[in-house]
Amino acid sequence: MSSWDDDESAAEAATTDVELLKRAWRNEKAAPEILRFDSLLVSRVREQIQLLEETLDDFADSGVDDLVVSLYQMDLDRTLFLLRSYLRLRLQKIEKYTMHISRSDGILSQLSPQERRFAKSCAEIMEKHLEQSVLSKLPYGYDSVTRQSLSSTEDDMVPEPQLDTFVFCKTKSDVGAFQLDDIGEEVVDLVADDLYVLRYKSIKGLVEGGRIDLI
């Protein structure tokens, strides 16, 4: 294992699940596409929420100081807010790019089982609605949900995330000289804890690998 991997593992171990969830929430909020669902993190956070709720119930029966109760309640409220907001952001992206997501096995594999069912259900409802309200009234050749006409060579009616969007990001460690394009004309030296404004498409792999955070 490399020294970078060792440092990263140590840093992750010292980071609380709530902080990890906050990082996942920021990345999801800033990314133009839906990111991989962190099922292990969400499971741990849900367990933490359950533990906090049980602790508060015990406090109610044991006469614990009100200040202590309020601190635990604040911790619970903060965690609930982050989790709900994280899940809501993902559902909004699924609704926005329903057809694109439901037609890509690669993207579907990044969703939770519940999100996959939601995406497929949204796609089915949308197709049925468009068929009944619009497409059935159009001439043959122009009645496709995904293509403008039979002459189209691709699904040009399906909205997709704009991966060329510029995003603010912060490096978590030294990446070094990093190539931003396919031909090597754009190279940037990514230094630990520095802020950058870069095309999401160029750093997509670094975001997925946890080496850069979006802000």
Disulfide bonds with the S-S distance in Angstrom:
none
